Amino acid sequence: MAPPCYLLLAAALASAACASATSFARYAVCQSTLKPKLLPTLFCPAGTIYVSQTDSHAHFTSVQAAVASLPKDDSPAVILIGAGTYQEAVNVSRTGPTMLLGQTDHPASYAQNLVTIFNTTFINQTTQIASLQDNADSAVLTVAPNKYAAWTGAGYYGGTPGPIPDAFGCTDFKAYNINFENRAANGGVGPALAFGIGFANASFYASTFRGMQDTMFVGKNGSAVFRKSQVLGSVDYIYGFGTAYFDQSLIGTRGAGCTTAWKGTPNYTNTYGAYFSQSSIVRAPDANPALNLTGMQTLGRPWNNASVVVYIDSYMDSTINPAGFQIWSPTDPRNETIYYAEEGSHGPGFNASARVSFDHLLTTKQTRQNFTVEKIFGGLPMWVDWNF
């Protein structure tokens, strides 16, 4: 017996999507809008949960509702998010491998993403009560075992003071082709995170993170990899305690400030620091055109004196200050034992003769000896999709 017509149609469309997709886009057919609406997850991993605000065949209309429905175990889970804009906060706390797929017909490009998750929560640092509220509470996406594991302050685990165990609560979180945005009063109101992580491994592909102050936080025992993605902000907009690795990504400034504010965690087992490889450190494409940002952004400042930030083979435009990095403040420089370095920086934002004295200008050999992915993470992270 011949298969039903709708299956033949689905197969034909899937074949077309496969043919047009690049080799790294292993989920291109699942993410495609070309699939018949009767079969939104036919070509997705088994058990995929479908979220849509407009499709009556969806299991949920909210991303967080879909996440909350997942079993609290180690089983893998996939959530396909239909094209649209979702205003909500998403919190992933389960231990099993969890994947969010944004619907798109162009999986290679974040510029053509069809899914945006945003919120407008921010932290008023003047009025906040430190024991009840933390900067990380403003995040649009949080990946951590619980609220306290993601906090930037005391770093409590399980809601009680004390040392945080050297163990990961969430493992293997992935997201493809999703925009995460914190739109709190269009910025300038205080910490407003698009993403926060603690005690977890997370990786992102062709995704964007947009905010102003404190756009992205990688917390204690958190490891995050961003491939072919975009991060936009202004003040300390990439900050944290853990390990963040940006590969072939665009890092864009929306205003004067520091790209990174890192705080090393030598008492924890994960290698820590922020690393940028083959990326572009530039003026944000959506920056206010009236702003003169020439020389108004630095590559980082030390949140503590164990800060580690390294740029490898990356392009820098004229928004980068000739000094490159900066001290924390005139009365508290924090630059005695930090490690800031560059190798292969190029573009109008790189000026070797003007760089600060505590910026290490490395050779290619030194970089290969110390800052390959394997060196940074203590081995090639198997939770990263290196084929993307």
SVG drawing of the C-alpha trace seen along z (x, -y; Angstrom):
<svg xmlns="http://www.w3.org/2000/svg" viewBox="-6 -62 61 64">
<polyline fill="none" stroke="black" stroke-width="0.4" points="0.0,0.0 1.3,-3.4 1.9,-5.9 -0.6,-8.6 -0.2,-11.7 0.6,-13.9 3.6,-11.6 4.8,-11.8 4.5,-15.6 6.3,-15.8 9.1,-13.6 9.5,-15.7 9.7,-18.9 12.1,-17.3 14.3,-16.2 14.3,-19.8 15.2,-21.2 18.0,-18.7 19.4,-19.6 19.4,-23.3 20.8,-22.9 24.5,-23.1 26.2,-19.9 26.5,-21.2 22.7,-21.8 21.7,-18.4 18.4,-19.6 17.5,-21.7 14.5,-19.5 13.1,-19.6 13.5,-23.3 12.2,-24.1 8.9,-26.0 8.3,-23.9 7.0,-20.9 3.2,-20.4 1.5,-21.7 -0.1,-18.3 3.3,-16.9 5.3,-19.6 7.7,-17.1 7.7,-14.2 11.3,-14.7 12.5,-15.8 14.2,-13.6 11.8,-11.1 9.6,-12.6 10.1,-16.2 7.8,-18.6 6.3,-21.4 5.7,-24.9 3.8,-27.5 1.5,-30.4 -0.3,-30.0 -0.3,-26.3 -3.2,-24.3 -1.1,-21.2 1.4,-22.5 1.7,-20.8 2.3,-24.1 2.1,-27.9 4.8,-28.7 8.4,-27.7 8.6,-27.6 5.5,-25.4 7.2,-22.9 10.3,-22.9 8.3,-22.5 6.6,-19.4 9.9,-17.5 10.7,-14.7 13.2,-15.5 15.6,-12.8 18.5,-12.1 16.5,-11.4 17.2,-13.5 14.6,-16.0 14.0,-18.2 11.7,-21.2 10.9,-22.7 9.9,-26.3 7.7,-27.7 8.4,-31.0 7.2,-33.9 8.1,-36.2 7.6,-34.9 7.6,-37.2 8.7,-35.0 11.5,-33.8 12.8,-30.3 14.4,-28.3 16.0,-24.9 16.9,-23.0 16.8,-19.3 19.8,-17.1 19.0,-15.3 20.3,-16.6 17.9,-19.3 17.8,-21.0 15.8,-24.0 15.4,-24.3 14.2,-27.5 12.2,-27.2 14.1,-28.6 14.8,-28.0 18.3,-29.4 20.0,-27.5 23.5,-28.8 22.5,-32.4 21.4,-34.1 20.5,-37.1 17.5,-35.2 16.3,-33.6 12.5,-33.4 12.2,-32.8 12.8,-35.4 12.3,-35.0 12.4,-38.2 11.6,-39.7 11.9,-43.1 13.1,-42.2 15.9,-44.3 17.6,-44.7 17.6,-48.1 20.9,-47.9 20.0,-50.9 16.9,-49.3 17.6,-45.6 17.8,-43.5 20.9,-41.4 19.7,-38.4 16.5,-38.2 17.4,-39.3 20.4,-38.9 21.4,-40.2 20.9,-36.7 17.2,-36.9 16.7,-39.2 17.8,-36.5 15.6,-35.7 17.2,-32.2 18.6,-30.5 20.4,-27.1 21.1,-26.0 20.0,-23.4 18.1,-26.1 17.9,-29.8 20.7,-30.1 23.2,-28.1 22.9,-30.8 23.3,-33.8 26.3,-36.1 26.6,-37.1 26.9,-34.6 26.6,-31.7 24.5,-29.6 23.6,-26.1 20.4,-24.5 19.3,-27.7 21.7,-27.4 24.9,-29.2 28.2,-27.2 30.6,-25.9 29.2,-24.9 30.0,-21.3 32.2,-20.6 29.5,-19.0 27.3,-20.0 23.5,-20.0 22.4,-20.4 24.3,-18.7 24.4,-19.2 22.0,-22.0 21.9,-23.2 20.0,-25.9 19.9,-26.5 18.7,-29.6 17.0,-31.5 17.2,-35.2 17.4,-35.8 16.7,-39.5 16.4,-41.5 14.5,-44.7 14.3,-46.3 13.6,-50.0 15.9,-49.6 18.8,-49.3 20.4,-51.8 18.3,-50.7 20.7,-48.3 21.6,-44.6 19.3,-43.0 20.5,-39.6 19.6,-37.7 21.3,-34.6 22.7,-33.2 24.2,-29.8 25.6,-28.0 26.7,-24.4 25.9,-23.4 27.3,-22.9 25.5,-24.9 26.2,-25.5 24.5,-27.8 24.5,-27.8 23.5,-30.7 21.8,-32.3 21.8,-35.9 21.9,-37.5 20.9,-41.2 20.9,-43.5 22.8,-46.5 24.4,-46.1 25.3,-42.5 23.8,-40.8 25.4,-37.4 26.5,-35.7 28.5,-32.5 28.5,-31.6 30.3,-29.2 31.1,-25.8 29.4,-27.0 30.8,-26.2 29.3,-27.7 30.3,-27.6 28.9,-30.0 29.3,-29.1 28.5,-31.5 26.4,-33.5 26.0,-37.2 26.2,-39.0 25.2,-42.7 25.5,-45.0 27.4,-47.9 28.5,-47.7 30.3,-44.6 28.0,-42.7 29.9,-39.4 30.8,-38.7 31.1,-35.8 33.1,-33.3 33.1,-30.2 34.4,-29.4 33.0,-31.0 34.3,-30.2 33.1,-32.3 33.9,-30.8 33.3,-32.7 30.9,-35.0 30.0,-38.7 30.5,-40.7 28.9,-44.1 28.9,-47.2 25.8,-49.3 27.4,-51.9 30.5,-52.9 31.8,-50.4 33.7,-47.1 33.1,-44.0 34.1,-41.7 34.2,-41.8 35.6,-38.4 36.1,-37.0 38.3,-34.0 37.4,-31.1 40.6,-29.3 39.0,-27.3 36.8,-25.4 37.7,-22.5 36.6,-24.0 39.0,-26.1 37.8,-29.6 38.0,-32.6 36.4,-34.2 38.0,-33.2 37.2,-34.6 38.4,-32.8 38.0,-34.0 35.4,-36.5 34.6,-40.1 34.6,-42.7 32.8,-45.6 30.1,-48.3 26.7,-46.6 24.7,-46.7 21.8,-48.2 23.7,-50.8 22.2,-54.3 23.7,-55.9 24.0,-59.2 26.5,-57.7 30.2,-58.3 31.7,-55.0 35.2,-55.4 37.6,-54.2 34.8,-53.9 34.8,-50.2 37.6,-48.2 38.2,-44.5 37.7,-43.9 38.3,-44.9 39.1,-42.6 36.2,-41.9 38.8,-40.3 42.5,-39.8 42.1,-36.2 40.5,-37.4 41.4,-35.6 40.4,-36.9 42.0,-35.9 41.3,-37.0 42.6,-34.8 42.7,-35.7 39.8,-38.2 38.9,-41.4 38.5,-44.6 37.0,-47.8 37.5,-51.4 35.2,-51.2 38.0,-49.4 40.1,-51.7 43.8,-51.6 44.8,-50.5 42.7,-47.3 42.1,-46.4 41.6,-48.6 42.0,-48.5 39.0,-48.2 39.3,-51.7 42.1,-54.1 41.9,-53.2 41.4,-49.4 43.3,-48.4 43.2,-44.6 45.8,-44.1 48.5,-42.4 47.7,-38.7 45.2,-38.8 45.9,-37.3 44.8,-39.2 46.1,-38.2 45.8,-38.6 47.1,-36.7 46.4,-37.6 44.2,-40.6 43.7,-42.7 41.7,-45.7 41.6,-49.3 41.0,-48.5 44.3,-46.7 47.3,-48.9 50.2,-46.8 52.2,-49.8 49.3,-51.4 48.2,-48.3 48.4,-48.3 51.4,-46.7 49.4,-43.8 48.2,-42.7 50.2,-39.6 50.7,-39.7 51.2,-36.1 52.8,-34.2 50.9,-31.6 53.0,-28.9 52.2,-30.2 48.5,-30.2 48.6,-26.6 50.4,-25.5 48.0,-27.1 44.7,-28.1 43.3,-25.4 39.8,-24.3 41.3,-21.1 43.6,-23.2 40.9,-25.5 38.4,-22.8 40.8,-20.0 39.8,-18.0 37.5,-18.4 34.0,-19.0 31.8,-16.2 28.7,-18.2 29.4,-20.7 28.2,-20.2 31.5,-20.8 30.0,-19.9 28.0,-23.1"/>
</svg>
